[in-house]
Amino acid sequence: MLLTHQPHLLGKLIESNTINNIDNIDKTSDTSTIVPLDDPRFASLIKGYEEQMRKYESDIREHISVEQQLKIYIDNMKYKNECEIKECKIELDDTIAHFNKVIK
C-alpha cells in the first residue's frame, strides 16, 4: 500500500515546521504556514516513508520465513530424538531379555 495512492493516510495538511524537523525541506518558512499534501516538497518525504515501509515489510517477511524454518527444524529434531529414544528402549529391552536368559 503506497502512501502516494492514499494521501488521506498522511492527512490533508501538515505544518511546515514538522517537515523542516523531519527532512530540512524549507529552513526559511514561517512555522505557522500550512503546506498542502500535494506540495512537491512532499515527494521526497513520501518516497522516504515508502522505502522505509518496504524495508520493514521485507524484514518482517524474512523474520517469518526464518521462524517457519526454525519450527520445521525443531519438529524434525524432536522426531529424530523420539526415534532414537524408541530404538534405545528396544535395544535395552533386548539386552535385558538376553541377560535374563543367561542368568537362568
C-alpha atoms as a printed R data frame, in Angstrom:
    type eleno elety resid chain resno      x       y      z
1   ATOM     1    CA   MET     A     1  0.000   0.000  0.000
2   ATOM     2    CA   LEU     A     2  1.727   3.130 -1.233
3   ATOM     3    CA   LEU     A     3  1.117   6.395  0.570
4   ATOM     4    CA   THR     A     4  1.011   8.364 -2.688
5   ATOM     5    CA   HIS     A     5 -2.114   6.434 -3.670
6   ATOM     6    CA   GLN     A     6 -3.781   7.113 -0.324
7   ATOM     7    CA   PRO     A     7 -2.844  10.633  0.745
8   ATOM     8    CA   HIS     A     8 -5.594  10.654  3.381
9   ATOM     9    CA   LEU     A     9 -3.311   8.413  5.453
10  ATOM    10    CA   LEU     A    10 -0.956  11.334  5.964
11  ATOM    11    CA   GLY     A    11 -3.720  13.885  6.347
12  ATOM    12    CA   LYS     A    12 -4.650  16.755  4.072
13  ATOM    13    CA   LEU     A    13 -2.319  19.325  5.614
14  ATOM    14    CA   ILE     A    14  0.861  19.344  7.636
15  ATOM    15    CA   GLU     A    15  2.671  22.206  9.338
16  ATOM    16    CA   SER     A    16  5.903  23.168  7.597
17  ATOM    17    CA   ASN     A    17  7.880  23.128 10.846
18  ATOM    18    CA   THR     A    18  7.167  19.392 11.087
19  ATOM    19    CA   ILE     A    19  8.515  18.977  7.565
20  ATOM    20    CA   ASN     A    20 11.567  21.055  8.463
21  ATOM    21    CA   ASN     A    21 12.294  18.899 11.506
22  ATOM    22    CA   ILE     A    22 11.943  15.689  9.542
23  ATOM    23    CA   ASP     A    23 13.612  16.484  6.245
24  ATOM    24    CA   ASN     A    24 15.008  20.060  6.449
25  ATOM    25    CA   ILE     A    25 12.959  20.905  3.366
26  ATOM    26    CA   ASP     A    26 12.471  24.606  3.899
27  ATOM    27    CA   LYS     A    27 14.526  26.444  6.539
28  ATOM    28    CA   THR     A    28 13.137  29.893  5.760
29  ATOM    29    CA   SER     A    29  9.398  29.260  6.082
30  ATOM    30    CA   ASP     A    30  7.222  30.538  8.876
31  ATOM    31    CA   THR     A    31  6.286  27.756 11.328
32  ATOM    32    CA   SER     A    32  2.601  28.672 11.122
33  ATOM    33    CA   THR     A    33  2.484  28.095  7.335
34  ATOM    34    CA   ILE     A    34  0.409  25.126  6.253
35  ATOM    35    CA   VAL     A    35  1.728  23.085  3.336
36  ATOM    36    CA   PRO     A    36 -0.770  21.168  1.158
37  ATOM    37    CA   LEU     A    37 -0.209  17.447  0.855
38  ATOM    38    CA   ASP     A    38  0.293  17.622 -2.918
39  ATOM    39    CA   ASP     A    39  3.195  20.090 -2.475
40  ATOM    40    CA   PRO     A    40  6.242  18.882 -4.472
41  ATOM    41    CA   ARG     A    41  8.364  19.086 -1.322
42  ATOM    42    CA   PHE     A    42  6.417  16.086 -0.033
43  ATOM    43    CA   ALA     A    43  7.668  13.841 -2.829
44  ATOM    44    CA   SER     A    44 10.999  13.011 -1.184
45  ATOM    45    CA   LEU     A    45  9.376  12.718  2.237
46  ATOM    46    CA   ILE     A    46  6.694  10.339  0.973
47  ATOM    47    CA   LYS     A    47  9.264   8.392 -1.047
48  ATOM    48    CA   GLY     A    48 11.373   8.016  2.077
49  ATOM    49    CA   TYR     A    49  8.380   6.700  4.035
50  ATOM    50    CA   GLU     A    50  7.520   4.278  1.237
51  ATOM    51    CA   GLU     A    51 11.106   3.000  1.107
52  ATOM    52    CA   GLN     A    52 11.140   2.546  4.882
53  ATOM    53    CA   MET     A    53  7.801   0.679  4.749
54  ATOM    54    CA   ARG     A    54  9.139  -1.617  2.007
55  ATOM    55    CA   LYS     A    55 12.219  -2.325  4.121
56  ATOM    56    CA   TYR     A    56 10.083  -3.100  7.180
57  ATOM    57    CA   GLU     A    57  7.816  -5.375  5.126
58  ATOM    58    CA   SER     A    58 10.868  -7.187  3.747
59  ATOM    59    CA   ASP     A    59 12.338  -7.570  7.231
60  ATOM    60    CA   ILE     A    60  9.034  -8.961  8.511
61  ATOM    61    CA   ARG     A    61  8.797 -11.454  5.631
62  ATOM    62    CA   GLU     A    62 12.397 -12.539  6.293
63  ATOM    63    CA   HIS     A    63 11.665 -12.959 10.002
64  ATOM    64    CA   ILE     A    64  8.554 -15.027  9.308
65  ATOM    65    CA   SER     A    65 10.499 -17.211  6.873
66  ATOM    66    CA   VAL     A    66 13.290 -17.840  9.386
67  ATOM    67    CA   GLU     A    67 10.727 -18.557 12.103
68  ATOM    68    CA   GLN     A    68  8.973 -21.128  9.894
69  ATOM    69    CA   GLN     A    69 12.284 -22.776  9.012
70  ATOM    70    CA   LEU     A    70 13.194 -22.986 12.702
71  ATOM    71    CA   LYS     A    71  9.847 -24.588 13.529
72  ATOM    72    CA   ILE     A    72 10.389 -27.200 10.822
73  ATOM    73    CA   TYR     A    73 13.930 -27.844 12.060
74  ATOM    74    CA   ILE     A    74 12.769 -28.165 15.685
75  ATOM    75    CA   ASP     A    75  9.971 -30.567 14.692
76  ATOM    76    CA   ASN     A    76 12.463 -32.636 12.707
77  ATOM    77    CA   MET     A    77 14.887 -32.758 15.645
78  ATOM    78    CA   LYS     A    78 12.069 -33.778 18.017
79  ATOM    79    CA   TYR     A    79 11.069 -36.580 15.650
80  ATOM    80    CA   LYS     A    80 14.676 -37.822 15.377
81  ATOM    81    CA   ASN     A    81 15.038 -37.671 19.155
82  ATOM    82    CA   GLU     A    82 11.840 -39.679 19.665
83  ATOM    83    CA   CYS     A    83 13.033 -42.279 17.150
84  ATOM    84    CA   GLU     A    84 16.393 -42.596 18.897
85  ATOM    85    CA   ILE     A    85 14.666 -42.969 22.284
86  ATOM    86    CA   LYS     A    86 12.457 -45.741 20.869
87  ATOM    87    CA   GLU     A    87 15.499 -47.500 19.402
88  ATOM    88    CA   CYS     A    88 17.333 -47.237 22.743
89  ATOM    89    CA   LYS     A    89 14.324 -48.671 24.590
90  ATOM    90    CA   ILE     A    90 14.129 -51.583 22.153
91  ATOM    91    CA   GLU     A    91 17.859 -52.208 22.454
92  ATOM    92    CA   LEU     A    92 17.669 -52.013 26.252
93  ATOM    93    CA   ASP     A    93 14.727 -54.425 26.342
94  ATOM    94    CA   ASP     A    94 16.658 -56.845 24.095
95  ATOM    95    CA   THR     A    95 19.734 -56.580 26.317
96  ATOM    96    CA   ILE     A    96 17.681 -57.185 29.469
97  ATOM    97    CA   ALA     A    97 15.981 -60.169 27.837
98  ATOM    98    CA   HIS     A    98 19.377 -61.577 26.813
99  ATOM    99    CA   PHE     A    99 20.796 -61.189 30.340
100 ATOM   100    CA   ASN     A   100 17.692 -62.822 31.828
101 ATOM   101    CA   LYS     A   101 18.270 -65.825 29.532
102 ATOM   102    CA   VAL     A   102 21.932 -66.006 30.500
103 ATOM   103    CA   ILE     A   103 21.150 -65.822 34.220
104 ATOM   104    CA   LYS     A   104 18.526 -68.578 34.094
